[in-house]
Structures are given as structure tokens and as C-alpha cells.
Amino acid sequence: MRYREVQDQLRVIGILMSKRGNQIRVNHFGGEENTAYYTHTLDDALAAGIKMARPDRLPRSWCSHRR
């Protein structure tokens, strides 16, 4: 999966993903620094973003994968 694909998927569920160098930052739209999650892999960023999302923003088909 590519960066833009992960970013688009997370945006749909209200999560912002940005990148500086090799570091990927995941957070709620308008979220403060204390709620941000940092990683170096897209898989980890996607998983963290899905966990961060509010259940009402997730597509039904994704809810069975959420932990």
C-alpha cells in the first residue's frame, strides 16, 4: 500500500496522517500533540489510525477488524 492510499483511507474516518522525513504522524483532525502517534511504517500508521477513529466514523465492514 502506498502513502497516499493510507492517507486517503484514514481521512475518510477522521484521522490525519502526515510525514516528515521517515517519520509518520497519525492524529485526529485538530488533535493536540498529546494524542499524536508516531511510526515509521505505513502498516502501523493504518492500524493506529483505525484504532484511533471513533466507531461511528468507521465503515461497517471495518468494525469486525477493530480491536
Biotite code that builds the C-alpha atoms (Angstrom):
import biotite.structure as struc

atoms = struc.array([
    struc.Atom([0.000, 0.000, 0.000], chain_id="A", res_id=1, res_name="MET", atom_name="CA", element="C"),
    struc.Atom([1.255, 3.479, -0.780], chain_id="A", res_id=2, res_name="ARG", atom_name="CA", element="C"),
    struc.Atom([1.381, 6.542, 1.454], chain_id="A", res_id=3, res_name="TYR", atom_name="CA", element="C"),
    struc.Atom([-1.408, 8.374, -0.397], chain_id="A", res_id=4, res_name="ARG", atom_name="CA", element="C"),
    struc.Atom([-3.716, 5.336, -0.243], chain_id="A", res_id=5, res_name="GLU", atom_name="CA", element="C"),
    struc.Atom([-3.293, 5.016, 3.531], chain_id="A", res_id=6, res_name="VAL", atom_name="CA", element="C"),
    struc.Atom([-3.708, 8.774, 3.962], chain_id="A", res_id=7, res_name="GLN", atom_name="CA", element="C"),
    struc.Atom([-6.957, 8.747, 1.960], chain_id="A", res_id=8, res_name="ASP", atom_name="CA", element="C"),
    struc.Atom([-8.367, 5.798, 3.932], chain_id="A", res_id=9, res_name="GLN", atom_name="CA", element="C"),
    struc.Atom([-7.619, 7.478, 7.246], chain_id="A", res_id=10, res_name="LEU", atom_name="CA", element="C"),
    struc.Atom([-9.023, 10.832, 6.114], chain_id="A", res_id=11, res_name="ARG", atom_name="CA", element="C"),
    struc.Atom([-12.403, 9.172, 5.451], chain_id="A", res_id=12, res_name="VAL", atom_name="CA", element="C"),
    struc.Atom([-12.612, 8.128, 9.110], chain_id="A", res_id=13, res_name="ILE", atom_name="CA", element="C"),
    struc.Atom([-11.486, 11.484, 10.515], chain_id="A", res_id=14, res_name="GLY", atom_name="CA", element="C"),
    struc.Atom([-7.798, 10.765, 11.011], chain_id="A", res_id=15, res_name="ILE", atom_name="CA", element="C"),
    struc.Atom([-4.969, 12.938, 9.688], chain_id="A", res_id=16, res_name="LEU", atom_name="CA", element="C"),
    struc.Atom([-1.680, 11.424, 8.581], chain_id="A", res_id=17, res_name="MET", atom_name="CA", element="C"),
    struc.Atom([1.404, 13.480, 7.761], chain_id="A", res_id=18, res_name="SER", atom_name="CA", element="C"),
    struc.Atom([5.023, 12.669, 7.082], chain_id="A", res_id=19, res_name="LYS", atom_name="CA", element="C"),
    struc.Atom([8.289, 14.426, 7.832], chain_id="A", res_id=20, res_name="ARG", atom_name="CA", element="C"),
    struc.Atom([11.371, 12.558, 6.692], chain_id="A", res_id=21, res_name="GLY", atom_name="CA", element="C"),
    struc.Atom([10.884, 8.905, 7.627], chain_id="A", res_id=22, res_name="ASN", atom_name="CA", element="C"),
    struc.Atom([8.516, 9.674, 10.491], chain_id="A", res_id=23, res_name="GLN", atom_name="CA", element="C"),
    struc.Atom([4.750, 9.319, 10.016], chain_id="A", res_id=24, res_name="ILE", atom_name="CA", element="C"),
    struc.Atom([2.399, 11.177, 12.365], chain_id="A", res_id=25, res_name="ARG", atom_name="CA", element="C"),
    struc.Atom([-1.194, 9.998, 12.904], chain_id="A", res_id=26, res_name="VAL", atom_name="CA", element="C"),
    struc.Atom([-3.777, 12.030, 14.815], chain_id="A", res_id=27, res_name="ASN", atom_name="CA", element="C"),
    struc.Atom([-7.405, 13.160, 14.902], chain_id="A", res_id=28, res_name="HIS", atom_name="CA", element="C"),
    struc.Atom([-8.237, 16.213, 12.793], chain_id="A", res_id=29, res_name="PHE", atom_name="CA", element="C"),
    struc.Atom([-7.470, 19.115, 15.105], chain_id="A", res_id=30, res_name="GLY", atom_name="CA", element="C"),
    struc.Atom([-5.881, 16.736, 17.621], chain_id="A", res_id=31, res_name="GLY", atom_name="CA", element="C"),
    struc.Atom([-3.274, 18.003, 20.042], chain_id="A", res_id=32, res_name="GLU", atom_name="CA", element="C"),
    struc.Atom([0.278, 16.735, 20.297], chain_id="A", res_id=33, res_name="GLU", atom_name="CA", element="C"),
    struc.Atom([-0.536, 14.524, 23.291], chain_id="A", res_id=34, res_name="ASN", atom_name="CA", element="C"),
    struc.Atom([-2.916, 12.433, 21.134], chain_id="A", res_id=35, res_name="THR", atom_name="CA", element="C"),
    struc.Atom([-0.496, 12.030, 18.184], chain_id="A", res_id=36, res_name="ALA", atom_name="CA", element="C"),
    struc.Atom([1.039, 8.673, 17.320], chain_id="A", res_id=37, res_name="TYR", atom_name="CA", element="C"),
    struc.Atom([4.409, 8.415, 15.540], chain_id="A", res_id=38, res_name="TYR", atom_name="CA", element="C"),
    struc.Atom([5.683, 5.490, 13.493], chain_id="A", res_id=39, res_name="THR", atom_name="CA", element="C"),
    struc.Atom([7.934, 4.637, 10.565], chain_id="A", res_id=40, res_name="HIS", atom_name="CA", element="C"),
    struc.Atom([5.712, 2.123, 8.725], chain_id="A", res_id=41, res_name="THR", atom_name="CA", element="C"),
    struc.Atom([2.504, 2.538, 6.749], chain_id="A", res_id=42, res_name="LEU", atom_name="CA", element="C"),
    struc.Atom([1.007, -0.675, 8.143], chain_id="A", res_id=43, res_name="ASP", atom_name="CA", element="C"),
    struc.Atom([1.482, 0.575, 11.692], chain_id="A", res_id=44, res_name="ASP", atom_name="CA", element="C"),
    struc.Atom([0.101, 4.015, 10.783], chain_id="A", res_id=45, res_name="ALA", atom_name="CA", element="C"),
    struc.Atom([-3.040, 2.475, 9.268], chain_id="A", res_id=46, res_name="LEU", atom_name="CA", element="C"),
    struc.Atom([-3.613, 0.179, 12.247], chain_id="A", res_id=47, res_name="ALA", atom_name="CA", element="C"),
    struc.Atom([-3.099, 3.023, 14.740], chain_id="A", res_id=48, res_name="ALA", atom_name="CA", element="C"),
    struc.Atom([-5.411, 5.330, 12.779], chain_id="A", res_id=49, res_name="GLY", atom_name="CA", element="C"),
    struc.Atom([-8.186, 2.754, 12.711], chain_id="A", res_id=50, res_name="ILE", atom_name="CA", element="C"),
    struc.Atom([-7.868, 2.216, 16.475], chain_id="A", res_id=51, res_name="LYS", atom_name="CA", element="C"),
    struc.Atom([-7.939, 5.994, 16.990], chain_id="A", res_id=52, res_name="MET", atom_name="CA", element="C"),
    struc.Atom([-11.097, 6.548, 14.926], chain_id="A", res_id=53, res_name="ALA", atom_name="CA", element="C"),
    struc.Atom([-14.458, 6.957, 16.543], chain_id="A", res_id=54, res_name="ARG", atom_name="CA", element="C"),
    struc.Atom([-16.643, 3.876, 15.930], chain_id="A", res_id=55, res_name="PRO", atom_name="CA", element="C"),
    struc.Atom([-19.387, 5.935, 14.255], chain_id="A", res_id=56, res_name="ASP", atom_name="CA", element="C"),
    struc.Atom([-16.901, 7.120, 11.583], chain_id="A", res_id=57, res_name="ARG", atom_name="CA", element="C"),
    struc.Atom([-15.765, 3.609, 10.611], chain_id="A", res_id=58, res_name="LEU", atom_name="CA", element="C"),
    struc.Atom([-17.386, 1.782, 7.694], chain_id="A", res_id=59, res_name="PRO", atom_name="CA", element="C"),
    struc.Atom([-19.356, -1.222, 8.989], chain_id="A", res_id=60, res_name="ARG", atom_name="CA", element="C"),
    struc.Atom([-17.108, -3.687, 7.184], chain_id="A", res_id=61, res_name="SER", atom_name="CA", element="C"),
    struc.Atom([-14.090, -2.377, 9.145], chain_id="A", res_id=62, res_name="TRP", atom_name="CA", element="C"),
    struc.Atom([-15.646, -2.787, 12.584], chain_id="A", res_id=63, res_name="CYS", atom_name="CA", element="C"),
    struc.Atom([-15.067, -6.530, 12.726], chain_id="A", res_id=64, res_name="SER", atom_name="CA", element="C"),
    struc.Atom([-11.309, -5.886, 12.406], chain_id="A", res_id=65, res_name="HIS", atom_name="CA", element="C"),
    struc.Atom([-11.119, -3.234, 15.100], chain_id="A", res_id=66, res_name="ARG", atom_name="CA", element="C"),
    struc.Atom([-9.630, -4.238, 18.450], chain_id="A", res_id=67, res_name="ARG", atom_name="CA", element="C"),
])
